[in-house]
Amino acid sequence: MTQTRITTIDGSAAVLISPEIMEQMGVQIGDEVDVTVADNTLVVRRIENEAKPERTLKEIIDGIFERRADAYRRLAEGVE
């Protein structure tokens, strides 16, 4: 068992996970994990790749608007 201390980062509570534990879990910096509490125990689980969407709907829509921003701007301005 590895002991760690609860700390704060940007006003939120944080538990630091050692690189060895991350390797055992099969996660990397930036990965999303499932965090739950069971019987007063914090449980952190790796999210399997097939369960993770590649991109959220919002990210897809934002990308479309970003790529076509000029066309939407011209449409909003109307025909000259």
N, C-alpha and C positions, 0 to 999 in steps of 0.2 A: 504494500500500500504506500502511496505517495501522499505526503501532506503538503498543503499549500495554504495560503492566506487569502481571504477576501480583501480586495483592494478596490479603489475607485479609478475610473477612467472617464473623463468628461462628465462627471456627476453621476455615473451609473456604477453599480456594483459589478465587479469582474472577478472571475476565478481564472488564474493563469494556468495553462496546461503546458506541461513540458514537451519538448520535441519527441521524447521517447514515447510518451503516452499518445501523442498525435499519430506517430508512426504505427503504434499498435492498433489504433482505431481506424487507420487508413484515411486520415483527413489531412488537409493542408490549410495553410493560412488562406482565408477568403472563402473556404467551403462553408455551406450552410449545414447546420446540425439541428436535430430535433432535441429540445430540452424539456424534460418533464420532472415532476416530483412524485415519487412513489414511496409511501411509508417513511416520510421525513428524509428521503434520500434523493439527492439531485442525480438525475440520469441524463447523460448526454449520449445521443446515438448518431451515428453517421447516417445520412440520407442516401439511400441507394440511388445510383445514377438514373435508373429507369423511372424512379419516383420523382426526380427533379425535372421540372420543365426547363428547356434550354433557355427560353426567354419568356418573360411574363407578357400578357396581352398589352399592358401599358407600354412596355419597352418596344414591342412591335409597332404599336400605333404611333408612339413618339418618333420612332425611326422613319416611318412613312411620312409624317408631317415634316420632319427635318429634311428629308431628301427632296421633298416637293414644295418646300416653303416658298420658293420663288414663284412657282405656278399658282399657288394659293393666293399669294400676295397680289399677283396680276389679276386674278379673278375677282378679288375683293375690290380692286381699284376700278374695275369695269373696262369696257371697250372705249378706246379713244377715237 
